[in-house]
Amino acid sequence: MSSVDQEYIDYIIDFLNDEKVKEMKQYVQHGNTTTYKHCLKVSYYSYKLAKRFHCDAKDCAIGGLLHDFFLYDWHVKDKEREKEFFLPHGFTHGVVAERNARKYFEIDDKCSDIIITHMFPLTIWKVPKFKESYIVLTVDKYLTIAEFFSGKVKWKKWLSFLDTESFGMVR
């Protein structure tokens, strides 16, 4: 393992050992990928891009890990959640994830922005303030496409360049 990878692990290890973060393993995110696995991939690749572009790699790692820290099955309708937000999950879960992140951890304003704005431009009223937010939201979109189409035979060959497993990150 390289020193960069050890640095990444040092940034997120306390989060990975937290029971609330582990709770994300029980929810399916895209296709057959769990929210935990999706967030871990977003975290890692955001960290790598941040290092490459001389941005805040720590906030990208943490923000990427917590960007979908909403802790519910978004496939199941919830009348209470719908009453509070009036909009579907895609528009609101960044706010819920950020609330949970602040409730269970100490995060800074940049990390908060990463989490809240990761659905931009869908959430056009939540414009990212930091370049790190753009890194995470871009990585999230890329991996979402890869995960969504990964089980679709028709798309498999055409989208093979999006195969995140080949990077050796998470299996």
C-alpha positions as CSV (number, residue, x, y, z in Angstrom):
1,M,0.0,0.0,0.0
2,S,1.3,3.4,-0.9
3,S,1.7,6.3,1.5
4,V,-1.2,8.1,-0.3
5,D,-3.5,5.1,0.3
6,Q,-2.5,5.0,4.0
7,E,-3.3,8.7,4.2
8,Y,-6.7,8.1,2.7
9,I,-7.4,5.3,5.3
10,D,-6.2,7.6,8.1
11,Y,-8.8,10.2,7.0
12,I,-11.7,7.8,7.0
13,I,-10.9,5.0,9.4
14,D,-12.9,6.4,12.3
15,F,-15.9,6.9,10.1
16,L,-15.7,3.3,8.8
17,N,-15.6,2.0,12.3
18,D,-18.7,3.9,13.3
19,E,-22.0,1.9,13.6
20,K,-24.0,4.6,11.9
21,V,-21.8,4.5,8.8
22,K,-21.9,0.7,8.8
23,E,-25.7,1.0,8.8
24,M,-25.4,2.2,5.1
25,K,-24.5,-1.5,4.2
26,Q,-28.1,-2.5,4.6
27,Y,-29.5,-0.1,2.0
28,V,-29.3,-0.6,-1.8
29,Q,-28.2,2.5,-3.7
30,H,-28.0,1.9,-7.5
31,G,-28.5,-1.4,-9.2
32,N,-27.2,-4.0,-6.6
33,T,-24.6,-1.6,-5.0
34,T,-25.1,-0.8,-1.4
35,T,-25.1,2.8,-0.2
36,Y,-21.9,2.0,1.8
37,K,-20.1,0.6,-1.1
38,H,-21.2,3.5,-3.4
39,C,-20.1,6.1,-0.8
40,L,-16.7,4.3,-0.3
41,K,-16.0,4.4,-4.0
42,V,-17.1,8.1,-4.3
43,S,-14.9,8.9,-1.3
44,Y,-11.8,7.1,-2.7
45,Y,-12.0,8.4,-6.2
46,S,-12.8,11.9,-5.0
47,Y,-9.7,11.7,-2.7
48,K,-7.5,10.6,-5.6
49,L,-8.8,13.4,-7.9
50,A,-8.3,16.0,-5.1
51,K,-4.7,14.9,-4.7
52,R,-4.2,15.2,-8.4
53,F,-5.6,18.7,-8.6
54,H,-4.1,19.9,-5.3
55,C,-7.4,20.3,-3.6
56,D,-8.5,19.4,-0.1
57,A,-8.2,15.6,-0.3
58,K,-9.3,15.1,3.3
59,D,-12.7,16.9,2.8
60,C,-13.2,15.1,-0.5
61,A,-12.6,11.7,1.3
62,I,-14.9,12.5,4.2
63,G,-17.5,14.4,2.1
64,G,-17.5,11.6,-0.4
65,L,-18.0,9.0,2.3
66,L,-20.9,10.9,3.9
67,H,-22.6,12.3,0.8
68,D,-25.4,9.7,0.9
69,F,-25.5,9.3,4.7
70,F,-29.3,9.6,4.7
71,L,-29.8,6.2,6.5
72,Y,-33.1,5.0,5.0
73,D,-34.3,2.9,2.1
74,W,-35.1,5.5,-0.5
75,H,-37.0,3.0,-2.6
76,V,-39.7,2.9,0.1
77,K,-42.2,5.8,0.3
78,D,-42.2,7.6,3.6
79,K,-45.1,9.9,4.3
80,E,-43.4,11.8,7.1
81,R,-40.3,12.5,4.9
82,E,-42.6,13.6,2.0
83,K,-44.5,15.9,4.4
84,E,-41.3,17.6,5.5
85,F,-39.7,18.1,2.0
86,F,-42.5,17.9,-0.6
87,L,-40.0,16.7,-3.1
88,P,-38.6,13.2,-4.1
89,H,-35.5,11.7,-2.6
90,G,-33.2,12.9,-5.4
91,F,-33.9,16.5,-4.4
92,T,-33.8,16.1,-0.6
93,H,-31.4,13.4,0.5
94,G,-28.3,15.7,0.4
95,V,-29.9,17.8,3.2
96,V,-30.8,14.7,5.2
97,A,-27.3,13.3,4.8
98,E,-25.7,16.6,5.9
99,R,-28.0,16.7,8.9
100,N,-27.0,13.2,9.9
101,A,-23.3,14.0,9.3
102,R,-23.5,17.0,11.6
103,K,-25.5,15.0,14.2
104,Y,-23.0,12.1,14.4
105,F,-19.7,13.8,13.5
106,E,-17.8,17.1,13.5
107,I,-17.6,18.2,9.9
108,D,-16.4,21.6,8.6
109,D,-18.3,23.9,6.3
110,K,-16.6,22.6,3.2
111,C,-17.5,19.0,3.9
112,S,-21.1,20.2,4.6
113,D,-21.2,21.9,1.2
114,I,-19.9,18.7,-0.5
115,I,-22.7,16.7,1.1
116,I,-25.6,19.2,0.5
117,T,-24.7,20.1,-3.1
118,H,-23.7,16.7,-4.5
119,M,-26.9,16.5,-6.5
120,F,-26.3,19.7,-8.4
121,P,-27.5,20.6,-11.0
122,L,-30.7,18.7,-10.1
123,T,-30.8,20.8,-7.0
124,I,-30.2,24.0,-8.8
125,W,-30.9,26.0,-5.7
126,K,-27.9,24.3,-3.9
127,V,-25.0,25.6,-5.9
128,P,-21.5,24.3,-4.8
129,K,-19.2,26.8,-3.2
130,F,-16.0,24.8,-3.3
131,K,-14.0,23.1,-6.0
132,E,-14.0,20.0,-3.8
133,S,-17.8,19.9,-4.0
134,Y,-17.6,19.8,-7.8
135,I,-15.0,16.9,-7.6
136,V,-17.3,14.8,-5.4
137,L,-20.5,15.5,-7.4
138,T,-18.7,14.6,-10.6
139,V,-17.3,11.4,-9.2
140,D,-20.8,10.6,-7.8
141,K,-22.4,11.0,-11.2
142,Y,-19.8,8.9,-12.9
143,L,-20.1,6.0,-10.4
144,T,-23.9,6.2,-10.3
145,I,-24.0,5.6,-14.1
146,A,-21.5,2.7,-13.8
147,E,-23.5,1.1,-10.9
148,F,-26.9,1.6,-12.5
149,F,-25.9,0.0,-15.8
150,S,-23.5,-2.7,-14.4
151,G,-26.2,-5.4,-14.3
152,K,-27.7,-4.5,-17.6
153,V,-26.4,-7.0,-20.2
154,K,-27.4,-4.8,-23.1
155,W,-25.2,-2.0,-21.8
156,K,-22.3,-4.0,-20.3
157,K,-19.9,-4.0,-23.3
158,W,-20.6,-0.4,-24.3
159,L,-20.1,0.9,-20.7
160,S,-17.2,-1.4,-19.8
161,F,-14.9,1.7,-19.6
162,L,-17.0,2.7,-16.5
163,D,-16.2,-0.5,-14.7
164,T,-15.0,0.7,-11.3
165,E,-14.2,-2.9,-10.2
166,S,-11.3,-2.9,-12.6
167,F,-9.6,-0.2,-10.6
168,G,-9.3,-2.6,-7.7
169,M,-11.1,-0.4,-5.2
170,V,-14.1,-2.2,-3.6
171,R,-15.5,-5.6,-4.4
